[in-house]
Amino acid sequence: MAITKEQRRLRIRRGIRNKITGTAERPRLSVFKSNKCIYVQLIDDVNGHTLTATSSAEIGKANANIEISKEVGKKLAEKAASSGVSSVVFDRGGYPYHGKVKALADGAREGGLKF
């Protein structure tokens, strides 16, 4: 039986999660894409807490594209700075690092986060 695109992404995601962990000082920046929105959150895996999160829906823009993804990254960087976080570990969630995911990462870097 052939492996589906979603099963392949989840297999890659599990491999990434086995290698990286977020702490309170350097949380994990986790990305999730749906068909309409892009979601991102900063997670402290040691305590099991989400420190901050944002999405394209929170910004008020549906149908996330590259420009909106960049705005989401900048918004997350602002929220992270207000909560005292300056450095993160990037978890692309099994998605290829191009397009919306790359734009989100670039926006977060422009906002002041260090990967």
Buried (B, 14 or more C-beta within 10 A) or exposed (E): EEEEEEEEBBEBBEEBBEEEBBEEEBBBBBBBBEEEBBBBBBBBBEEEEEBBBBBBBEBEBEEBEBEBBBBBBBBBBBBBEEEEBEEBBBBBBBBEEEEBBBBBBBBBBEBEBEE
